[in-house]
Amino acid sequence: MKLIFNKNFQLLLGILVICFYYYLIIFLKIFNDQIFLITNYDNYLSLATVSDVSYLNLLLRDDLSFFYSFRENLNFFTLFYAFDRFFIQNLGIEKFWILFIFYKLLAYVVLYYGLYKLFNFQNINLFIFSISLALIFCIDIPPFNDRYPRPQITNIFFFFIVTSSLNYLNQNKLSRFSHFIYGVSQSIIAFISPWASASLFFISSISFFFKTDKIQKILILSGFFIFFIPTIFFYIVSPLDSFHSEYLGVKEIYNRFNFLIDFYLSVFSSKKFIILIFLQIMAGIIIKNYMELKLVLASMIFTPLPFTLLGKTIQSYHLVNIFVEFQIVIGIYSFYKVFNYLINKSKSNV
């Protein structure tokens, strides 16, 4: 029984649930093709498409170097996609979907361990936690949908930052390596998903400035600058007024006040935001603690501020969408917090 309810065994169980979900997708696809006699092409699974066709240059060109983006006026840092290129060069683009599943499983591992450290579920409660979290990863809605590179890659860093920040806020002890990776993750997410970085601005700031000691701050900053310095060098040298920047939607913010109002109105008119806020209030009533509700509302206020201060924005609709994704992750944390509260309450009544 100790083996069955071991946290690593339950993690493996959750991974198997997600793998079985993708097995059903593959099986059903092949099964449907056989029914309709579609046999004139090779069957392979494409779970996601690149969200920008320029990614194909980064993934498929044989002569890609560190300075390729400079020559081609692409505003992507090639280092972030080195592993993906290595995978394609050795196994082929047809099997690239396998890497998508790997990224999904890695994101599950990160969120699983992060939440486990917060609640330390045991026995049957650990089983419920692992299975329910795995099932959440099988829901085809952001931030758990299959889309490359966001959120397929970014979730790994996004989930680590959120759960680590929550552990900081709850004064849970983290390893020195975790502090370092926290800094690395902050740097990576800032460049490959600036909207996610903006949504994490508040929770990261209060965690770093008020919940870490001097040594932890040094480790976090060390990890941050290891990736920040070469990446910022790339963007300094890269022509930011290139056609690709225009294609991506880099815009000047001419009226900062209107930009803020537009963001807040877009959030308040989002059905997901309204539903999640309602559930967050219900969770607060149950556990008699509104910390997560305050965290979400404060994060909503601070999310557009980095872009407002810079006076530039890029694909602003992502800002609202990813803030709601942040709200979903905090909602998942609140769900398990209620679950943990009810467990402890039932024990105290025995």
C-alpha positions as CSV (number, residue, x, y, z in Angstrom):
1,M,0.0,0.0,0.0
2,K,2.9,2.4,0.7
3,L,4.2,1.9,-2.8
4,I,0.7,2.5,-4.4
5,F,0.2,5.7,-2.5
6,N,3.8,6.9,-3.0
7,K,3.9,10.4,-4.6
8,N,6.1,9.2,-7.4
9,F,3.9,6.2,-8.2
10,Q,0.9,8.4,-8.3
11,L,2.7,10.8,-10.6
12,L,3.4,7.8,-12.9
13,L,-0.3,6.9,-12.7
14,G,-1.3,10.4,-13.8
15,I,1.2,10.3,-16.7
16,L,-0.3,7.0,-17.8
17,V,-3.8,8.6,-17.8
18,I,-2.6,11.4,-20.1
19,C,-0.8,8.9,-22.4
20,F,-4.0,6.8,-22.6
21,Y,-5.9,9.9,-23.6
22,Y,-3.5,10.4,-26.5
23,Y,-3.6,6.7,-27.3
24,L,-7.4,7.0,-27.8
25,I,-6.9,10.0,-30.1
26,I,-4.4,8.1,-32.2
27,F,-6.5,4.9,-32.2
28,L,-9.7,6.7,-33.1
29,K,-8.0,8.6,-35.9
30,I,-6.6,5.4,-37.5
31,F,-9.9,3.6,-36.8
32,N,-12.0,6.3,-38.5
33,D,-9.6,6.4,-41.5
34,Q,-10.1,2.6,-41.9
35,I,-13.8,3.0,-41.8
36,F,-13.9,5.6,-44.5
37,L,-11.2,3.8,-46.5
38,I,-8.8,6.7,-46.4
39,T,-5.7,4.6,-47.0
40,N,-3.8,6.6,-49.7
41,Y,-1.6,8.4,-47.3
42,D,0.5,7.6,-44.3
43,N,-1.2,8.0,-40.9
44,Y,0.5,10.3,-38.5
45,L,-0.8,12.5,-35.7
46,S,-0.5,16.3,-35.8
47,L,-1.6,17.5,-32.3
48,A,-0.7,21.1,-33.0
49,T,0.4,23.5,-35.7
50,V,3.0,26.2,-35.3
51,S,1.3,29.5,-34.4
52,D,3.6,31.5,-36.7
53,V,4.8,30.1,-40.0
54,S,8.2,31.8,-39.3
55,Y,8.8,29.0,-36.7
56,L,9.1,26.6,-39.7
57,N,12.3,28.4,-40.7
58,L,13.7,28.0,-37.2
59,L,12.7,24.3,-37.1
60,L,13.5,23.0,-40.6
61,R,16.4,25.0,-42.2
62,D,19.7,23.1,-42.4
63,D,21.9,26.2,-42.3
64,L,20.4,27.8,-39.2
65,S,22.9,29.5,-36.9
66,F,22.7,31.8,-33.9
67,F,22.9,34.8,-36.3
68,Y,20.3,33.4,-38.8
69,S,17.5,35.5,-37.2
70,F,19.6,38.7,-37.7
71,R,20.0,38.0,-41.4
72,E,16.3,37.1,-42.0
73,N,14.9,39.8,-39.7
74,L,13.1,37.3,-37.5
75,N,12.4,38.3,-33.9
76,F,12.8,34.8,-32.4
77,F,15.8,33.8,-30.4
78,T,17.0,30.6,-32.0
79,L,18.5,29.1,-28.9
80,F,15.1,28.4,-27.4
81,Y,14.3,26.0,-30.3
82,A,17.6,24.1,-30.5
83,F,16.2,21.0,-28.9
84,D,13.2,20.9,-31.2
85,R,15.5,21.2,-34.2
86,F,17.7,18.4,-32.9
87,F,14.6,16.2,-32.5
88,I,13.4,16.9,-36.1
89,Q,16.8,16.4,-37.6
90,N,17.1,13.0,-36.0
91,L,13.5,11.7,-36.1
92,G,11.8,13.8,-38.8
93,I,9.0,16.3,-38.8
94,E,6.4,13.5,-39.1
95,K,7.2,12.4,-35.5
96,F,7.3,15.9,-34.1
97,W,3.9,15.3,-32.4
98,I,5.7,12.9,-30.0
99,L,7.6,15.9,-28.6
100,F,4.3,17.7,-28.1
101,I,3.1,14.9,-25.8
102,F,6.5,15.0,-24.0
103,Y,6.1,18.7,-23.3
104,K,2.5,18.1,-22.0
105,L,3.8,15.4,-19.7
106,L,6.7,17.6,-18.5
107,A,4.2,20.4,-17.7
108,Y,2.1,17.9,-15.8
109,V,5.2,16.8,-13.7
110,V,6.0,20.4,-12.9
111,L,2.4,21.3,-11.8
112,Y,2.0,18.0,-9.9
113,Y,5.2,18.4,-7.8
114,G,4.5,22.1,-7.3
115,L,1.0,21.5,-6.0
116,Y,2.0,18.4,-4.0
117,K,4.5,20.5,-2.1
118,L,1.8,22.9,-1.2
119,F,-0.7,20.3,0.1
120,N,1.3,17.0,0.7
121,F,-1.7,14.8,0.0
122,Q,-1.6,11.3,1.3
123,N,-3.2,7.9,0.6
124,I,-6.5,8.0,-1.3
125,N,-6.4,11.8,-1.4
126,L,-3.1,11.6,-3.3
127,F,-4.7,9.3,-5.8
128,I,-7.7,11.6,-6.3
129,F,-5.3,14.5,-6.7
130,S,-3.1,12.8,-9.3
131,I,-6.0,11.5,-11.4
132,S,-8.0,14.7,-11.3
133,L,-5.0,16.8,-12.3
134,A,-4.2,14.4,-15.1
135,L,-7.8,14.6,-16.4
136,I,-7.6,18.4,-16.3
137,F,-4.6,18.1,-18.7
138,C,-6.8,16.2,-21.1
139,I,-9.2,19.1,-21.4
140,D,-8.7,20.9,-24.7
141,I,-8.9,24.5,-23.4
142,P,-6.1,26.9,-22.7
143,P,-3.7,26.5,-21.0
144,F,-3.9,22.8,-21.5
145,N,-4.6,22.7,-25.2
146,D,-2.2,21.4,-27.8
147,R,-0.6,24.4,-29.5
148,Y,3.0,25.0,-30.4
149,P,5.0,26.7,-29.0
150,R,2.5,28.3,-26.7
151,P,1.4,26.8,-24.4
152,Q,3.2,23.5,-25.2
153,I,6.6,24.8,-24.1
154,T,5.7,27.9,-22.1
155,N,3.5,25.9,-19.6
156,I,6.6,24.2,-18.2
157,F,8.0,27.5,-17.1
158,F,4.7,29.1,-16.4
159,F,3.5,26.4,-14.0
160,F,6.9,26.3,-12.3
161,I,6.7,30.1,-11.6
162,V,3.2,30.0,-10.3
163,T,3.6,27.0,-8.0
164,S,7.0,28.3,-6.8
165,S,5.5,31.7,-6.1
166,L,2.7,30.1,-4.1
167,N,5.3,28.1,-2.2
168,Y,7.1,31.3,-1.4
169,L,3.9,33.0,-0.3
170,N,3.1,30.0,2.0
171,Q,6.7,30.0,3.3
172,N,7.4,26.5,2.2
173,K,11.1,25.6,1.9
174,L,12.5,25.2,-1.6
175,S,15.9,23.9,-2.6
176,R,18.7,26.2,-3.8
177,F,18.4,24.6,-7.3
178,S,14.7,25.5,-7.3
179,H,15.5,29.2,-6.6
180,F,18.0,29.2,-9.5
181,I,15.5,27.5,-11.9
182,Y,12.8,30.0,-10.8
183,G,15.1,32.8,-12.0
184,V,15.8,31.0,-15.3
185,S,12.1,30.4,-15.8
186,Q,11.3,34.1,-15.3
187,S,13.9,35.1,-17.9
188,I,12.7,32.5,-20.5
189,I,9.0,33.3,-20.1
190,A,9.7,37.0,-20.4
191,F,11.0,36.5,-23.9
192,I,9.0,33.6,-25.4
193,S,5.6,34.7,-23.8
194,P,5.8,38.3,-22.6
195,W,2.0,38.3,-21.9
196,A,2.5,35.4,-19.4
197,S,5.3,37.3,-17.8
198,A,3.0,40.3,-17.4
199,S,0.3,38.2,-15.8
200,L,2.9,36.8,-13.4
201,F,4.3,40.3,-12.6
202,F,2.4,40.8,-9.3
203,I,2.8,37.3,-7.8
204,S,6.4,37.2,-8.8
205,S,7.2,40.6,-7.4
206,I,5.7,40.0,-4.0
207,S,7.3,36.6,-3.8
208,F,10.7,37.9,-4.7
209,F,10.8,41.1,-2.7
210,F,8.9,40.1,0.4
211,K,9.1,36.3,0.8
212,T,12.7,35.4,-0.1
213,D,15.9,36.0,1.9
214,K,19.2,37.5,0.6
215,I,20.7,34.1,-0.5
216,Q,17.5,33.1,-2.3
217,K,17.4,36.5,-4.1
218,I,21.0,36.0,-5.3
219,L,20.2,32.5,-6.6
220,I,17.1,33.8,-8.4
221,L,18.9,36.7,-10.0
222,S,21.8,34.4,-11.0
223,G,19.4,32.1,-12.9
224,F,17.6,35.1,-14.4
225,F,20.6,36.8,-15.8
226,I,22.2,33.7,-17.3
227,F,19.4,33.6,-19.9
228,F,18.5,37.3,-19.9
229,I,21.9,38.7,-20.9
230,P,22.4,36.7,-24.2
231,T,18.7,37.1,-25.1
232,I,18.6,40.8,-24.6
233,F,21.8,41.0,-26.7
234,F,19.9,39.3,-29.5
235,Y,17.0,41.8,-29.3
236,I,19.4,44.8,-29.1
237,V,21.1,43.7,-32.3
238,S,18.0,42.4,-34.0
239,P,16.1,44.9,-36.1
240,L,12.9,45.4,-34.1
241,D,11.4,47.5,-36.9
242,S,11.6,44.6,-39.3
243,F,8.7,43.2,-41.3
244,H,8.5,40.3,-38.9
245,S,7.9,42.7,-36.0
246,E,5.1,44.3,-38.0
247,Y,3.7,40.9,-38.8
248,L,3.8,39.9,-35.2
249,G,1.8,43.0,-34.3
250,V,4.3,45.3,-32.5
251,K,2.5,48.5,-31.9
252,E,3.0,51.8,-30.2
253,I,0.7,52.7,-27.3
254,Y,-0.4,56.2,-28.1
255,N,-2.8,56.6,-25.2
256,R,-1.8,54.6,-22.1
257,F,-5.0,55.4,-20.3
258,N,-7.2,54.0,-23.1
259,F,-5.0,50.9,-23.3
260,L,-5.5,50.2,-19.6
261,I,-9.3,50.8,-19.8
262,D,-9.5,48.6,-22.9
263,F,-7.7,45.7,-21.1
264,Y,-9.9,46.0,-18.0
265,L,-13.1,46.1,-20.0
266,S,-12.0,43.1,-22.0
267,V,-11.3,41.1,-18.9
268,F,-14.6,42.1,-17.2
269,S,-16.6,41.1,-20.3
270,S,-14.9,37.7,-20.5
271,K,-17.3,34.9,-19.5
272,K,-14.4,32.8,-18.3
273,F,-13.3,35.6,-16.0
274,I,-16.8,36.0,-14.5
275,I,-17.3,32.3,-13.9
276,L,-13.8,31.9,-12.4
277,I,-14.3,34.9,-10.1
278,F,-17.6,33.5,-8.9
279,L,-16.0,30.1,-8.2
280,Q,-13.1,31.9,-6.5
281,I,-15.6,33.7,-4.2
282,M,-17.3,30.4,-3.4
283,A,-13.9,28.9,-2.5
284,G,-13.1,31.8,-0.3
285,I,-16.4,31.4,1.5
286,I,-15.8,27.7,2.1
287,I,-12.3,28.0,3.5
288,K,-12.8,31.5,5.0
289,N,-9.8,32.8,3.2
290,Y,-9.8,35.2,0.2
291,M,-6.0,35.3,-0.5
292,E,-6.4,33.8,-4.0
293,L,-9.2,36.1,-4.9
294,K,-7.1,39.1,-3.8
295,L,-4.2,37.7,-5.8
296,V,-6.2,37.4,-9.0
297,L,-7.7,40.9,-8.7
298,A,-4.3,42.4,-7.9
299,S,-2.7,40.5,-10.8
300,M,-5.5,41.8,-13.1
301,I,-4.6,45.4,-12.1
302,F,-0.9,44.9,-12.6
303,T,-0.9,42.7,-15.8
304,P,-1.1,45.5,-18.4
305,L,1.3,47.8,-16.5
306,P,4.6,46.5,-18.0
307,F,3.4,47.1,-21.6
308,T,1.9,50.5,-20.5
309,L,5.2,51.7,-19.1
310,L,7.2,50.5,-22.1
311,G,4.7,52.2,-24.5
312,K,4.7,49.2,-26.8
313,T,2.5,46.2,-27.2
314,I,2.4,43.0,-29.3
315,Q,-0.8,41.1,-30.1
316,S,-2.6,42.7,-27.2
317,Y,-5.5,40.1,-27.3
318,H,-3.0,37.6,-25.9
319,L,-2.8,39.7,-22.8
320,V,-6.4,39.1,-21.8
321,N,-6.3,35.4,-22.8
322,I,-3.2,34.6,-20.9
323,F,-4.3,36.5,-17.8
324,V,-7.4,34.2,-17.8
325,E,-5.1,31.2,-18.1
326,F,-3.3,32.5,-15.0
327,Q,-6.6,32.8,-13.3
328,I,-7.4,29.2,-14.3
329,V,-4.2,27.9,-12.7
330,I,-4.9,29.9,-9.5
331,G,-8.4,28.4,-9.7
332,I,-7.0,24.9,-9.8
333,Y,-4.9,25.7,-6.8
334,S,-8.0,27.0,-5.0
335,F,-9.9,23.8,-5.9
336,Y,-7.3,21.7,-4.2
337,K,-7.1,24.1,-1.3
338,V,-10.8,23.6,-0.7
339,F,-10.3,19.8,-1.1
340,N,-7.5,19.9,1.5
341,Y,-9.6,22.1,3.8
342,L,-12.5,19.6,3.7
343,I,-10.1,16.7,4.3
344,N,-8.7,18.4,7.4
345,K,-12.1,19.4,8.6
346,S,-13.4,15.8,8.3
347,K,-10.4,14.6,10.3
348,S,-11.0,17.1,13.1
349,N,-14.7,16.0,13.4
350,V,-13.8,12.4,13.9
